[in-house]
Amino acid sequence: MIWFILISLFFIFLLWLLFVPVIIYTNTHRNRYLVTLPGIFRALVVPENGLFQIRGWILFIPFKFKPFKPKKKKETEKPRKKKKIKWRSGNIQMLRGALRAFRIKRLEADIDTDDFTLNAWLVPAFSMVNGENIRLQVNFVGHQSLVLDLRVTLGALLWTIILTKYKSFTTH
């Protein structure tokens, strides 16, 4: 009976992982950048001494990562040969499907290109794109900001990979 409960809790946890959205949030005005899977993982970029550090939590256990901290030098390794990336049609379809899996909850962009003519051309284009979740603005004073809230479920990404592999398998 205990094994049945443990196995069912494990499957519920896996389903929760597949259907809970991963949140990617960016706010340049407040210098706030974070990626989170609610309840399991959270990582945010924190400005520090002109650079940044990454603070995170995995299952309520905090950690810090400083990407610009000098590393101890190890023995010199042999240079590796770079492999050429082959772009197959399946890879491009997978990339396109993965981009479709992302949902924009909120997009606010306020930009200035420092070119009055281009700014004037962007005003009608941005007004056509603006909607409920998307607000794009052009200003002429040099202010730039971006607020972006993207959501994606791991299940949607997994479904894209499975579908692309299935299609490439059946066509060959």
Secondary structure, 3 states (H helix, E strand, C coil): CHHHHHHHHHHHHHHHHHHCEEEEEEECCCCEEEEEECCCEEEEEEEECCEEEEEEEECCEEEEECCCCCCCCCCCCCCCCCCCCCCCHHHHHHHHHHHHHCEEEEEEEEECCCCHHHHHHHHHHHHHHCCCCEEEEECCCCCCEEEEEEEEEHHHHHHHHHHHHHHHHHHC
